[in-house]
Amino acid sequence: MPTQDPKLKLDELEMSRSAFYRMVARGKGPKLMKLPNNQIRVRRSDLDAWWAAQEVAA
């Protein structure tokens, strides 16, 4: 059975919601997924890849 990639709520990212959405609007945030109930989640693997890219850019 394949393992599922955990999905994080925005509250778990430890940054303000408005700051996060500003980053996403500028195209500088991690890939998001929208659930059928309109909630937004981030896959752990997408978040980890995004963090790694931020470290290289710094």
PDB file of N, CA, C and O in Angstrom:
ATOM      1  N   MET A   1       0.848  -1.178   0.000  1.00  0.00           N
ATOM      2  CA  MET A   1       0.000   0.000   0.000  1.00  0.00           C
ATOM      3  C   MET A   1       0.898   1.248   0.000  1.00  0.00           C
ATOM      4  O   MET A   1       1.806   1.336   0.826  1.00  0.00           O
ATOM      5  N   PRO A   2       0.669   2.217  -0.905  1.00  0.00           N
ATOM      6  CA  PRO A   2       1.510   3.414  -0.946  1.00  0.00           C
ATOM      7  C   PRO A   2       1.283   4.292   0.286  1.00  0.00           C
ATOM      8  O   PRO A   2       0.175   4.381   0.816  1.00  0.00           O
ATOM      9  N   THR A   3       2.355   4.928   0.719  1.00  0.00           N
ATOM     10  CA  THR A   3       2.226   5.823   1.863  1.00  0.00           C
ATOM     11  C   THR A   3       1.664   7.155   1.389  1.00  0.00           C
ATOM     12  O   THR A   3       1.977   7.620   0.293  1.00  0.00           O
ATOM     13  N   GLN A   4       0.848   7.749   2.209  1.00  0.00           N
ATOM     14  CA  GLN A   4       0.264   9.037   1.853  1.00  0.00           C
ATOM     15  C   GLN A   4       1.158  10.155   2.347  1.00  0.00           C
ATOM     16  O   GLN A   4       1.757  10.062   3.419  1.00  0.00           O
ATOM     17  N   ASP A   5       1.242  11.201   1.563  1.00  0.00           N
ATOM     18  CA  ASP A   5       2.009  12.372   1.928  1.00  0.00           C
ATOM     19  C   ASP A   5       1.157  13.195   2.882  1.00  0.00           C
ATOM     20  O   ASP A   5       0.060  13.608   2.505  1.00  0.00           O
ATOM     21  N   PRO A   6       1.623  13.452   4.116  1.00  0.00           N
ATOM     22  CA  PRO A   6       0.788  14.216   5.047  1.00  0.00           C
ATOM     23  C   PRO A   6       0.477  15.607   4.507  1.00  0.00           C
ATOM     24  O   PRO A   6       1.304  16.231   3.843  1.00  0.00           O
ATOM     25  N   LYS A   7      -0.704  16.068   4.798  1.00  0.00           N
ATOM     26  CA  LYS A   7      -1.133  17.394   4.363  1.00  0.00           C
ATOM     27  C   LYS A   7      -1.228  18.295   5.583  1.00  0.00           C
ATOM     28  O   LYS A   7      -1.817  17.919   6.597  1.00  0.00           O
ATOM     29  N   LEU A   8      -0.655  19.472   5.486  1.00  0.00           N
ATOM     30  CA  LEU A   8      -0.603  20.394   6.610  1.00  0.00           C
ATOM     31  C   LEU A   8      -1.632  21.495   6.460  1.00  0.00           C
ATOM     32  O   LEU A   8      -1.922  21.946   5.352  1.00  0.00           O
ATOM     33  N   LYS A   9      -2.176  21.920   7.578  1.00  0.00           N
ATOM     34  CA  LYS A   9      -3.040  23.092   7.596  1.00  0.00           C
ATOM     35  C   LYS A   9      -2.142  24.327   7.627  1.00  0.00           C
ATOM     36  O   LYS A   9      -0.994  24.261   8.067  1.00  0.00           O
ATOM     37  N   LEU A  10      -2.672  25.440   7.161  1.00  0.00           N
ATOM     38  CA  LEU A  10      -1.886  26.671   7.165  1.00  0.00           C
ATOM     39  C   LEU A  10      -1.454  27.069   8.570  1.00  0.00           C
ATOM     40  O   LEU A  10      -0.387  27.656   8.748  1.00  0.00           O
ATOM     41  N   ASP A  11      -2.268  26.757   9.562  1.00  0.00           N
ATOM     42  CA  ASP A  11      -1.920  27.096  10.944  1.00  0.00           C
ATOM     43  C   ASP A  11      -0.647  26.386  11.396  1.00  0.00           C
ATOM     44  O   ASP A  11       0.046  26.874  12.289  1.00  0.00           O
ATOM     45  N   GLU A  12      -0.334  25.251  10.797  1.00  0.00           N
ATOM     46  CA  GLU A  12       0.838  24.476  11.184  1.00  0.00           C
ATOM     47  C   GLU A  12       2.132  25.008  10.566  1.00  0.00           C
ATOM     48  O   GLU A  12       3.210  24.519  10.902  1.00  0.00           O
ATOM     49  N   LEU A  13       2.053  25.985   9.682  1.00  0.00           N
ATOM     50  CA  LEU A  13       3.243  26.514   9.029  1.00  0.00           C
ATOM     51  C   LEU A  13       3.966  27.567   9.864  1.00  0.00           C
ATOM     52  O   LEU A  13       5.075  27.975   9.517  1.00  0.00           O
ATOM     53  N   GLU A  14       3.364  28.001  10.938  1.00  0.00           N
ATOM     54  CA  GLU A  14       3.944  28.987  11.851  1.00  0.00           C
ATOM     55  C   GLU A  14       4.267  30.302  11.148  1.00  0.00           C
ATOM     56  O   GLU A  14       5.336  30.878  11.346  1.00  0.00           O
ATOM     57  N   MET A  15       3.339  30.764  10.335  1.00  0.00           N
ATOM     58  CA  MET A  15       3.442  32.090   9.734  1.00  0.00           C
ATOM     59  C   MET A  15       2.030  32.616   9.573  1.00  0.00           C
ATOM     60  O   MET A  15       1.074  31.846   9.487  1.00  0.00           O
ATOM     61  N   SER A  16       1.908  33.922   9.533  1.00  0.00           N
ATOM     62  CA  SER A  16       0.562  34.483   9.446  1.00  0.00           C
ATOM     63  C   SER A  16      -0.073  34.113   8.111  1.00  0.00           C
ATOM     64  O   SER A  16       0.602  33.967   7.092  1.00  0.00           O
ATOM     65  N   ARG A  17      -1.363  33.972   8.154  1.00  0.00           N
ATOM     66  CA  ARG A  17      -2.123  33.595   6.962  1.00  0.00           C
ATOM     67  C   ARG A  17      -1.948  34.651   5.866  1.00  0.00           C
ATOM     68  O   ARG A  17      -1.784  34.309   4.695  1.00  0.00           O
ATOM     69  N   SER A  18      -1.982  35.918   6.241  1.00  0.00           N
ATOM     70  CA  SER A  18      -1.860  36.977   5.231  1.00  0.00           C
ATOM     71  C   SER A  18      -0.470  36.974   4.588  1.00  0.00           C
ATOM     72  O   SER A  18      -0.351  37.162   3.377  1.00  0.00           O
ATOM     73  N   ALA A  19       0.574  36.762   5.380  1.00  0.00           N
ATOM     74  CA  ALA A  19       1.928  36.704   4.825  1.00  0.00           C
ATOM     75  C   ALA A  19       2.071  35.518   3.879  1.00  0.00           C
ATOM     76  O   ALA A  19       2.698  35.623   2.824  1.00  0.00           O
ATOM     77  N   PHE A  20       1.489  34.399   4.264  1.00  0.00           N
ATOM     78  CA  PHE A  20       1.556  33.207   3.424  1.00  0.00           C
ATOM     79  C   PHE A  20       0.860  33.455   2.093  1.00  0.00           C
ATOM     80  O   PHE A  20       1.418  33.146   1.040  1.00  0.00           O
ATOM     81  N   TYR A  21      -0.342  34.005   2.124  1.00  0.00           N
ATOM     82  CA  TYR A  21      -1.076  34.233   0.882  1.00  0.00           C
ATOM     83  C   TYR A  21      -0.405  35.295   0.010  1.00  0.00           C
ATOM     84  O   TYR A  21      -0.494  35.217  -1.216  1.00  0.00           O
ATOM     85  N   ARG A  22       0.258  36.279   0.605  1.00  0.00           N
ATOM     86  CA  ARG A  22       1.013  37.253  -0.192  1.00  0.00           C
ATOM     87  C   ARG A  22       2.131  36.551  -0.958  1.00  0.00           C
ATOM     88  O   ARG A  22       2.352  36.828  -2.137  1.00  0.00           O
ATOM     89  N   MET A  23       2.837  35.640  -0.281  1.00  0.00           N
ATOM     90  CA  MET A  23       3.905  34.886  -0.930  1.00  0.00           C
ATOM     91  C   MET A  23       3.366  34.051  -2.084  1.00  0.00           C
ATOM     92  O   MET A  23       3.950  34.023  -3.167  1.00  0.00           O
ATOM     93  N   VAL A  24       2.260  33.378  -1.845  1.00  0.00           N
ATOM     94  CA  VAL A  24       1.653  32.536  -2.882  1.00  0.00           C
ATOM     95  C   VAL A  24       1.205  33.401  -4.056  1.00  0.00           C
ATOM     96  O   VAL A  24       1.399  33.014  -5.208  1.00  0.00           O
ATOM     97  N   ALA A  25       0.612  34.563  -3.789  1.00  0.00           N
ATOM     98  CA  ALA A  25       0.150  35.453  -4.857  1.00  0.00           C
ATOM     99  C   ALA A  25       1.319  35.943  -5.711  1.00  0.00           C
ATOM    100  O   ALA A  25       1.150  36.185  -6.906  1.00  0.00           O
ATOM    101  N   ARG A  26       2.479  36.090  -5.123  1.00  0.00           N
ATOM    102  CA  ARG A  26       3.677  36.515  -5.863  1.00  0.00           C
ATOM    103  C   ARG A  26       4.353  35.353  -6.572  1.00  0.00           C
ATOM    104  O   ARG A  26       5.341  35.546  -7.281  1.00  0.00           O
ATOM    105  N   GLY A  27       3.826  34.147  -6.386  1.00  0.00           N
ATOM    106  CA  GLY A  27       4.419  32.977  -7.012  1.00  0.00           C
ATOM    107  C   GLY A  27       5.642  32.462  -6.277  1.00  0.00           C
ATOM    108  O   GLY A  27       6.451  31.738  -6.857  1.00  0.00           O
ATOM    109  N   LYS A  28       5.793  32.823  -5.003  1.00  0.00           N
ATOM    110  CA  LYS A  28       6.969  32.433  -4.238  1.00  0.00           C
ATOM    111  C   LYS A  28       6.654  31.473  -3.105  1.00  0.00           C
ATOM    112  O   LYS A  28       7.506  31.230  -2.251  1.00  0.00           O
ATOM    113  N   GLY A  29       5.461  30.928  -3.081  1.00  0.00           N
ATOM    114  CA  GLY A  29       5.061  30.013  -2.020  1.00  0.00           C
ATOM    115  C   GLY A  29       5.058  28.571  -2.501  1.00  0.00           C
ATOM    116  O   GLY A  29       5.242  28.312  -3.690  1.00  0.00           O
ATOM    117  N   PRO A  30       4.851  27.629  -1.583  1.00  0.00           N
ATOM    118  CA  PRO A  30       4.782  26.219  -1.977  1.00  0.00           C
ATOM    119  C   PRO A  30       3.489  25.919  -2.731  1.00  0.00           C
ATOM    120  O   PRO A  30       2.535  26.696  -2.691  1.00  0.00           O
ATOM    121  N   LYS A  31       3.478  24.801  -3.404  1.00  0.00           N
ATOM    122  CA  LYS A  31       2.290  24.364  -4.145  1.00  0.00           C
ATOM    123  C   LYS A  31       1.173  24.040  -3.153  1.00  0.00           C
ATOM    124  O   LYS A  31       1.397  23.358  -2.153  1.00  0.00           O
ATOM    125  N   LEU A  32      -0.019  24.531  -3.440  1.00  0.00           N
ATOM    126  CA  LEU A  32      -1.179  24.315  -2.573  1.00  0.00           C
ATOM    127  C   LEU A  32      -2.152  23.353  -3.215  1.00  0.00           C
ATOM    128  O   LEU A  32      -2.160  23.164  -4.432  1.00  0.00           O
ATOM    129  N   MET A  33      -2.972  22.748  -2.376  1.00  0.00           N
ATOM    130  CA  MET A  33      -4.076  21.941  -2.886  1.00  0.00           C
ATOM    131  C   MET A  33      -5.349  22.372  -2.172  1.00  0.00           C
ATOM    132  O   MET A  33      -5.340  22.665  -0.977  1.00  0.00           O
ATOM    133  N   LYS A  34      -6.430  22.404  -2.917  1.00  0.00           N
ATOM    134  CA  LYS A  34      -7.716  22.790  -2.361  1.00  0.00           C
ATOM    135  C   LYS A  34      -8.575  21.540  -2.218  1.00  0.00           C
ATOM    136  O   LYS A  34      -8.776  20.802  -3.183  1.00  0.00           O
ATOM    137  N   LEU A  35      -9.075  21.310  -1.023  1.00  0.00           N
ATOM    138  CA  LEU A  35      -9.914  20.149  -0.755  1.00  0.00           C
ATOM    139  C   LEU A  35     -11.346  20.416  -1.209  1.00  0.00           C
ATOM    140  O   LEU A  35     -11.719  21.569  -1.425  1.00  0.00           O
ATOM    141  N   PRO A  36     -12.147  19.371  -1.354  1.00  0.00           N
ATOM    142  CA  PRO A  36     -13.537  19.563  -1.794  1.00  0.00           C
ATOM    143  C   PRO A  36     -14.346  20.494  -0.885  1.00  0.00           C
ATOM    144  O   PRO A  36     -15.309  21.110  -1.339  1.00  0.00           O
ATOM    145  N   ASN A  37     -13.966  20.603   0.392  1.00  0.00           N
ATOM    146  CA  ASN A  37     -14.689  21.498   1.297  1.00  0.00           C
ATOM    147  C   ASN A  37     -14.094  22.912   1.305  1.00  0.00           C
ATOM    148  O   ASN A  37     -14.367  23.705   2.206  1.00  0.00           O
ATOM    149  N   ASN A  38     -13.275  23.214   0.282  1.00  0.00           N
ATOM    150  CA  ASN A  38     -12.643  24.529   0.076  1.00  0.00           C
ATOM    151  C   ASN A  38     -11.537  24.865   1.066  1.00  0.00           C
ATOM    152  O   ASN A  38     -11.082  26.008   1.102  1.00  0.00           O
ATOM    153  N   GLN A  39     -11.096  23.917   1.858  1.00  0.00           N
ATOM    154  CA  GLN A  39      -9.944  24.160   2.722  1.00  0.00           C
ATOM    155  C   GLN A  39      -8.664  24.001   1.918  1.00  0.00           C
ATOM    156  O   GLN A  39      -8.604  23.224   0.965  1.00  0.00           O
ATOM    157  N   ILE A  40      -7.637  24.752   2.320  1.00  0.00           N
ATOM    158  CA  ILE A  40      -6.346  24.734   1.640  1.00  0.00           C
ATOM    159  C   ILE A  40      -5.368  23.895   2.450  1.00  0.00           C
ATOM    160  O   ILE A  40      -5.317  24.008   3.675  1.00  0.00           O
ATOM    161  N   ARG A  41      -4.593  23.055   1.772  1.00  0.00           N
ATOM    162  CA  ARG A  41      -3.575  22.229   2.416  1.00  0.00           C
ATOM    163  C   ARG A  41      -2.288  22.298   1.607  1.00  0.00           C
ATOM    164  O   ARG A  41      -2.298  22.654   0.429  1.00  0.00           O
ATOM    165  N   VAL A  42      -1.191  21.955   2.250  1.00  0.00           N
ATOM    166  CA  VAL A  42       0.119  21.867   1.614  1.00  0.00           C
ATOM    167  C   VAL A  42       0.650  20.471   1.870  1.00  0.00           C
ATOM    168  O   VAL A  42       0.657  20.015   3.013  1.00  0.00           O
ATOM    169  N   ARG A  43       1.089  19.792   0.841  1.00  0.00           N
ATOM    170  CA  ARG A  43       1.703  18.475   1.039  1.00  0.00           C
ATOM    171  C   ARG A  43       3.056  18.660   1.718  1.00  0.00           C
ATOM    172  O   ARG A  43       3.785  19.604   1.411  1.00  0.00           O
ATOM    173  N   ARG A  44       3.388  17.770   2.629  1.00  0.00           N
ATOM    174  CA  ARG A  44       4.664  17.842   3.352  1.00  0.00           C
ATOM    175  C   ARG A  44       5.832  17.843   2.372  1.00  0.00           C
ATOM    176  O   ARG A  44       6.781  18.607   2.548  1.00  0.00           O
ATOM    177  N   SER A  45       5.779  17.001   1.342  1.00  0.00           N
ATOM    178  CA  SER A  45       6.884  16.937   0.375  1.00  0.00           C
ATOM    179  C   SER A  45       7.026  18.251  -0.392  1.00  0.00           C
ATOM    180  O   SER A  45       8.145  18.687  -0.660  1.00  0.00           O
ATOM    181  N   ASP A  46       5.896  18.892  -0.752  1.00  0.00           N
ATOM    182  CA  ASP A  46       5.955  20.182  -1.443  1.00  0.00           C
ATOM    183  C   ASP A  46       6.532  21.261  -0.526  1.00  0.00           C
ATOM    184  O   ASP A  46       7.311  22.107  -0.966  1.00  0.00           O
ATOM    185  N   LEU A  47       6.146  21.225   0.741  1.00  0.00           N
ATOM    186  CA  LEU A  47       6.657  22.203   1.692  1.00  0.00           C
ATOM    187  C   LEU A  47       8.156  22.005   1.917  1.00  0.00           C
ATOM    188  O   LEU A  47       8.910  22.978   1.949  1.00  0.00           O
ATOM    189  N   ASP A  48       8.587  20.764   2.072  1.00  0.00           N
ATOM    190  CA  ASP A  48      10.012  20.491   2.264  1.00  0.00           C
ATOM    191  C   ASP A  48      10.835  20.938   1.063  1.00  0.00           C
ATOM    192  O   ASP A  48      11.909  21.516   1.227  1.00  0.00           O
ATOM    193  N   ALA A  49      10.335  20.675  -0.145  1.00  0.00           N
ATOM    194  CA  ALA A  49      11.037  21.096  -1.362  1.00  0.00           C
ATOM    195  C   ALA A  49      11.100  22.618  -1.441  1.00  0.00           C
ATOM    196  O   ALA A  49      12.120  23.179  -1.844  1.00  0.00           O
ATOM    197  N   TRP A  50      10.018  23.284  -1.060  1.00  0.00           N
ATOM    198  CA  TRP A  50       9.987  24.742  -1.081  1.00  0.00           C
ATOM    199  C   TRP A  50      10.989  25.315  -0.078  1.00  0.00           C
ATOM    200  O   TRP A  50      11.715  26.259  -0.391  1.00  0.00           O
ATOM    201  N   TRP A  51      11.026  24.733   1.146  1.00  0.00           N
ATOM    202  CA  TRP A  51      11.987  25.200   2.152  1.00  0.00           C
ATOM    203  C   TRP A  51      13.418  25.018   1.643  1.00  0.00           C
ATOM    204  O   TRP A  51      14.254  25.903   1.824  1.00  0.00           O
ATOM    205  N   ALA A  52      13.704  23.882   1.008  1.00  0.00           N
ATOM    206  CA  ALA A  52      15.051  23.634   0.486  1.00  0.00           C
ATOM    207  C   ALA A  52      15.423  24.661  -0.573  1.00  0.00           C
ATOM    208  O   ALA A  52      16.561  25.128  -0.613  1.00  0.00           O
ATOM    209  N   ALA A  53      14.477  25.012  -1.426  1.00  0.00           N
ATOM    210  CA  ALA A  53      14.733  26.019  -2.459  1.00  0.00           C
ATOM    211  C   ALA A  53      14.988  27.386  -1.838  1.00  0.00           C
ATOM    212  O   ALA A  53      15.785  28.165  -2.361  1.00  0.00           O
ATOM    213  N   GLN A  54      14.319  27.682  -0.730  1.00  0.00           N
ATOM    214  CA  GLN A  54      14.528  28.971  -0.064  1.00  0.00           C
ATOM    215  C   GLN A  54      15.921  29.044   0.537  1.00  0.00           C
ATOM    216  O   GLN A  54      16.546  30.104   0.524  1.00  0.00           O
ATOM    217  N   GLU A  55      16.418  27.925   1.067  1.00  0.00           N
ATOM    218  CA  GLU A  55      17.763  27.906   1.654  1.00  0.00           C
ATOM    219  C   GLU A  55      18.824  28.139   0.596  1.00  0.00           C
ATOM    220  O   GLU A  55      19.801  28.842   0.853  1.00  0.00           O
ATOM    221  N   VAL A  56      18.655  27.565  -0.590  1.00  0.00           N
ATOM    222  CA  VAL A  56      19.616  27.728  -1.674  1.00  0.00           C
ATOM    223  C   VAL A  56      19.620  29.178  -2.142  1.00  0.00           C
ATOM    224  O   VAL A  56      20.678  29.735  -2.433  1.00  0.00           O
ATOM    225  N   ALA A  57      18.436  29.792  -2.217  1.00  0.00           N
ATOM    226  CA  ALA A  57      18.332  31.156  -2.727  1.00  0.00           C
ATOM    227  C   ALA A  57      18.906  32.176  -1.754  1.00  0.00           C
ATOM    228  O   ALA A  57      19.281  33.273  -2.167  1.00  0.00           O
ATOM    229  N   ALA A  58      18.981  31.841  -0.486  1.00  0.00           N
ATOM    230  CA  ALA A  58      19.423  32.819   0.510  1.00  0.00           C
ATOM    231  C   ALA A  58      20.891  33.060   0.488  1.00  0.00           C
ATOM    232  O   ALA A  58      21.397  33.860   1.274  1.00  0.00           O
TER     233      ALA A  58
END
